[in-house]
Amino acid sequence: MSADTTNSSLVSGRRAAKRSSATALKVLNASKTLFLQDGYDGVNLDRIATRAGVARQTVYNLFGSKEAVFRATMEHHWAAFGLEELLARLDRDVSRVDPADFLRRFADMVLTFVAETDQVSFTRLVIAESRRLPWIAEEFYRLGKAPLAQTFTACLREMSETGVIDCPHPELAARQFLGLIQEFVIWPQVMAIGPDVMKLPPTDLVVEEAIAMFLSRYMPTGTAA
């Protein structure tokens, strides 16, 4: 390994260690506000520093570049979902849970995240910027949707292996369920489709119908949903 590579690795390691600090959190909150407001090109390290109330050099020392700040901002955004706590909140032994209750609580976690964060605005930003900068969409998916779907898939696979549901393709089923909810609850907001244009059913009804449809396909034969 060359000296330049070693030095670069050391710098990256130090930056990664610092990013959990209170100052880094201020920077990420400031950068998120600015990126959502003005887009990727409308933001620079100077503006982020001013918004966060820190020196530009501090932002540089923590992240190194605007692209690195943006990537860290996406990671910070998705961290609000608490994916590492997902299995614990849904019961780690999913083989014993009631399938309808499991799906209801999972849907509630997704909808709470959408309602309590800037998920809709962030999704709009990613769509707008990714045509010119494809890495933005790739990173947004890698940091959020991919691990969410993988975790949900793992739950469904365990439930299927223990006979709670009969689901031969857990990954497909996981995305089917997410799609049943997002079609009515998330995408109309992302596309800014007004209520006068699209008559949307209540969210509770959307979730319950998604559960009923899911279980009508994946409950074991002879088992009441």
TORRO-104547 format. One record per residue (C-alpha): x, z, y. Coordinates in steps of 0.2 Angstrom, whole numbers, padded with zeros to 4 digits. Example, Ala and Ser with C-alpha at 12.3 -4.5 7.8 and 13.67 -1.06 7.14 Angstrom:
<pado u="0062" w="0039" v="-0022"/>
<pado u="0068" w="0036" v="-0005"/>
END
This chain:
<pado u="0000" w="0000" v="0000"/>
<pado u="0007" w="-0005" v="0017"/>
<pado u="0010" w="0007" v="0031"/>
<pado u="-0004" w="-0001" v="0042"/>
<pado u="-0016" w="0000" v="0028"/>
<pado u="-0012" w="0019" v="0025"/>
<pado u="-0014" w="0022" v="0044"/>
<pado u="-0030" w="0013" v="0044"/>
<pado u="-0037" w="0023" v="0030"/>
<pado u="-0032" w="0039" v="0038"/>
<pado u="-0040" w="0035" v="0054"/>
<pado u="-0056" w="0030" v="0045"/>
<pado u="-0056" w="0046" v="0035"/>
<pado u="-0054" w="0056" v="0051"/>
<pado u="-0068" w="0047" v="0059"/>
<pado u="-0079" w="0050" v="0044"/>
<pado u="-0076" w="0069" v="0044"/>
<pado u="-0080" w="0070" v="0063"/>
<pado u="-0096" w="0061" v="0061"/>
<pado u="-0105" w="0076" v="0055"/>
<pado u="-0102" w="0085" v="0071"/>
<pado u="-0114" w="0090" v="0084"/>
<pado u="-0106" w="0078" v="0096"/>
<pado u="-0108" w="0064" v="0084"/>
<pado u="-0126" w="0068" v="0082"/>
<pado u="-0128" w="0067" v="0101"/>
<pado u="-0120" w="0050" v="0101"/>
<pado u="-0131" w="0043" v="0086"/>
<pado u="-0147" w="0049" v="0095"/>
<pado u="-0141" w="0041" v="0111"/>
<pado u="-0136" w="0025" v="0102"/>
<pado u="-0153" w="0024" v="0093"/>
<pado u="-0163" w="0025" v="0109"/>
<pado u="-0152" w="0012" v="0117"/>
<pado u="-0152" w="0000" v="0103"/>
<pado u="-0171" w="0001" v="0101"/>
<pado u="-0173" w="-0001" v="0119"/>
<pado u="-0161" w="-0016" v="0123"/>
<pado u="-0156" w="-0023" v="0106"/>
<pado u="-0139" w="-0025" v="0099"/>
<pado u="-0131" w="-0036" v="0113"/>
<pado u="-0138" w="-0025" v="0127"/>
<pado u="-0128" w="-0010" v="0122"/>
<pado u="-0110" w="-0006" v="0123"/>
<pado u="-0099" w="0010" v="0120"/>
<pado u="-0099" w="0014" v="0139"/>
<pado u="-0118" w="0015" v="0139"/>
<pado u="-0119" w="0025" v="0123"/>
<pado u="-0106" w="0037" v="0130"/>
<pado u="-0116" w="0039" v="0146"/>
<pado u="-0132" w="0042" v="0137"/>
<pado u="-0124" w="0055" v="0126"/>
<pado u="-0115" w="0064" v="0140"/>
<pado u="-0098" w="0061" v="0132"/>
<pado u="-0083" w="0051" v="0136"/>
<pado u="-0081" w="0033" v="0130"/>
<pado u="-0065" w="0038" v="0121"/>
<pado u="-0075" w="0051" v="0112"/>
<pado u="-0087" w="0038" v="0105"/>
<pado u="-0072" w="0027" v="0101"/>
<pado u="-0063" w="0041" v="0092"/>
<pado u="-0078" w="0045" v="0082"/>
<pado u="-0083" w="0027" v="0077"/>
<pado u="-0071" w="0014" v="0083"/>
<pado u="-0083" w="0000" v="0088"/>
<pado u="-0100" w="-0004" v="0093"/>
<pado u="-0103" w="-0012" v="0075"/>
<pado u="-0098" w="0004" v="0067"/>
<pado u="-0109" w="0014" v="0079"/>
<pado u="-0124" w="0003" v="0074"/>
<pado u="-0120" w="0005" v="0055"/>
<pado u="-0119" w="0024" v="0057"/>
<pado u="-0135" w="0024" v="0068"/>
<pado u="-0145" w="0015" v="0053"/>
<pado u="-0138" w="0028" v="0041"/>
<pado u="-0143" w="0042" v="0052"/>
<pado u="-0160" w="0034" v="0054"/>
<pado u="-0163" w="0033" v="0035"/>
<pado u="-0156" w="0050" v="0032"/>
<pado u="-0172" w="0057" v="0040"/>
<pado u="-0181" w="0052" v="0025"/>
<pado u="-0172" w="0065" v="0015"/>
<pado u="-0169" w="0054" v="0000"/>
<pado u="-0158" w="0066" v="-0009"/>
<pado u="-0173" w="0079" v="-0009"/>
<pado u="-0185" w="0066" v="-0015"/>
<pado u="-0184" w="0071" v="-0034"/>
<pado u="-0185" w="0089" v="-0030"/>
<pado u="-0200" w="0087" v="-0019"/>
<pado u="-0209" w="0077" v="-0032"/>
<pado u="-0204" w="0088" v="-0046"/>
<pado u="-0188" w="0085" v="-0055"/>
<pado u="-0197" w="0085" v="-0072"/>
<pado u="-0208" w="0070" v="-0068"/>
<pado u="-0213" w="0069" v="-0086"/>
<pado u="-0225" w="0084" v="-0083"/>
<pado u="-0233" w="0079" v="-0067"/>
<pado u="-0250" w="0071" v="-0065"/>
<pado u="-0247" w="0053" v="-0061"/>
<pado u="-0260" w="0051" v="-0048"/>
<pado u="-0254" w="0067" v="-0039"/>
<pado u="-0236" w="0061" v="-0041"/>
<pado u="-0240" w="0044" v="-0032"/>
<pado u="-0251" w="0053" v="-0019"/>
<pado u="-0236" w="0064" v="-0014"/>
<pado u="-0224" w="0050" v="-0014"/>
<pado u="-0235" w="0039" v="-0003"/>
<pado u="-0237" w="0054" v="0009"/>
<pado u="-0218" w="0055" v="0010"/>
<pado u="-0216" w="0037" v="0014"/>
<pado u="-0230" w="0037" v="0027"/>
<pado u="-0224" w="0053" v="0035"/>
<pado u="-0207" w="0045" v="0037"/>
<pado u="-0215" w="0030" v="0046"/>
<pado u="-0226" w="0041" v="0057"/>
<pado u="-0212" w="0053" v="0062"/>
<pado u="-0197" w="0042" v="0065"/>
<pado u="-0195" w="0025" v="0074"/>
<pado u="-0196" w="0015" v="0057"/>
<pado u="-0208" w="0002" v="0064"/>
<pado u="-0197" w="-0001" v="0080"/>
<pado u="-0181" w="-0001" v="0070"/>
<pado u="-0188" w="-0013" v="0058"/>
<pado u="-0193" w="-0025" v="0072"/>
<pado u="-0175" w="-0023" v="0079"/>
<pado u="-0168" w="-0028" v="0062"/>
<pado u="-0179" w="-0043" v="0060"/>
<pado u="-0175" w="-0049" v="0078"/>
<pado u="-0156" w="-0047" v="0076"/>
<pado u="-0153" w="-0052" v="0058"/>
<pado u="-0156" w="-0070" v="0061"/>
<pado u="-0140" w="-0070" v="0071"/>
<pado u="-0131" w="-0056" v="0062"/>
<pado u="-0136" w="-0056" v="0044"/>
<pado u="-0126" w="-0040" v="0040"/>
<pado u="-0139" w="-0030" v="0050"/>
<pado u="-0153" w="-0033" v="0038"/>
<pado u="-0141" w="-0031" v="0023"/>
<pado u="-0135" w="-0014" v="0029"/>
<pado u="-0153" w="-0009" v="0034"/>
<pado u="-0159" w="-0013" v="0016"/>
<pado u="-0143" w="-0005" v="0007"/>
<pado u="-0145" w="0011" v="0017"/>
<pado u="-0164" w="0013" v="0015"/>
<pado u="-0175" w="0002" v="0005"/>
<pado u="-0164" w="0000" v="-0009"/>
<pado u="-0160" w="0018" v="-0013"/>
<pado u="-0178" w="0022" v="-0010"/>
<pado u="-0184" w="0009" v="-0023"/>
<pado u="-0171" w="0014" v="-0035"/>
<pado u="-0176" w="0033" v="-0034"/>
<pado u="-0194" w="0029" v="-0036"/>
<pado u="-0190" w="0017" v="-0051"/>
<pado u="-0180" w="0031" v="-0059"/>
<pado u="-0195" w="0042" v="-0058"/>
<pado u="-0207" w="0029" v="-0065"/>
<pado u="-0195" w="0025" v="-0079"/>
<pado u="-0194" w="0043" v="-0084"/>
<pado u="-0213" w="0045" v="-0084"/>
<pado u="-0214" w="0029" v="-0095"/>
<pado u="-0201" w="0035" v="-0107"/>
<pado u="-0210" w="0051" v="-0110"/>
<pado u="-0227" w="0043" v="-0111"/>
<pado u="-0235" w="0049" v="-0095"/>
<pado u="-0238" w="0031" v="-0090"/>
<pado u="-0235" w="0014" v="-0099"/>
<pado u="-0224" w="0005" v="-0088"/>
<pado u="-0213" w="-0009" v="-0096"/>
<pado u="-0205" w="-0014" v="-0079"/>
<pado u="-0202" w="0001" v="-0068"/>
<pado u="-0193" w="-0008" v="-0054"/>
<pado u="-0207" w="-0021" v="-0053"/>
<pado u="-0220" w="-0007" v="-0053"/>
<pado u="-0211" w="0003" v="-0040"/>
<pado u="-0211" w="-0012" v="-0028"/>
<pado u="-0229" w="-0016" v="-0032"/>
<pado u="-0234" w="0001" v="-0027"/>
<pado u="-0224" w="0001" v="-0011"/>
<pado u="-0231" w="-0016" v="-0007"/>
<pado u="-0249" w="-0010" v="-0009"/>
<pado u="-0246" w="0003" v="0004"/>
<pado u="-0235" w="-0007" v="0016"/>
<pado u="-0247" w="-0022" v="0018"/>
<pado u="-0260" w="-0011" v="0027"/>
<pado u="-0250" w="0003" v="0034"/>
<pado u="-0233" w="-0003" v="0040"/>
<pado u="-0233" w="-0022" v="0042"/>
<pado u="-0248" w="-0023" v="0054"/>
<pado u="-0238" w="-0011" v="0065"/>
<pado u="-0222" w="-0021" v="0063"/>
<pado u="-0230" w="-0037" v="0068"/>
<pado u="-0240" w="-0029" v="0082"/>
<pado u="-0257" w="-0035" v="0074"/>
<pado u="-0270" w="-0027" v="0085"/>
<pado u="-0285" w="-0018" v="0077"/>
<pado u="-0297" w="-0031" v="0084"/>
<pado u="-0288" w="-0045" v="0075"/>
<pado u="-0286" w="-0036" v="0058"/>
<pado u="-0299" w="-0023" v="0053"/>
<pado u="-0288" w="-0010" v="0044"/>
<pado u="-0296" w="0002" v="0032"/>
<pado u="-0291" w="0021" v="0034"/>
<pado u="-0274" w="0026" v="0027"/>
<pado u="-0282" w="0038" v="0015"/>
<pado u="-0292" w="0024" v="0007"/>
<pado u="-0277" w="0013" v="0006"/>
<pado u="-0267" w="0026" v="-0003"/>
<pado u="-0281" w="0031" v="-0015"/>
<pado u="-0285" w="0012" v="-0019"/>
<pado u="-0267" w="0009" v="-0022"/>
<pado u="-0266" w="0023" v="-0034"/>
<pado u="-0282" w="0018" v="-0043"/>
<pado u="-0275" w="0000" v="-0045"/>
<pado u="-0258" w="0006" v="-0051"/>
<pado u="-0265" w="0017" v="-0064"/>
<pado u="-0278" w="0005" v="-0070"/>
<pado u="-0263" w="-0006" v="-0075"/>
<pado u="-0250" w="0008" v="-0081"/>
<pado u="-0260" w="0022" v="-0088"/>
<pado u="-0258" w="0023" v="-0107"/>
<pado u="-0272" w="0015" v="-0117"/>
<pado u="-0286" w="0027" v="-0120"/>
<pado u="-0280" w="0039" v="-0106"/>
<pado u="-0292" w="0042" v="-0092"/>
<pado u="-0284" w="0039" v="-0075"/>
END
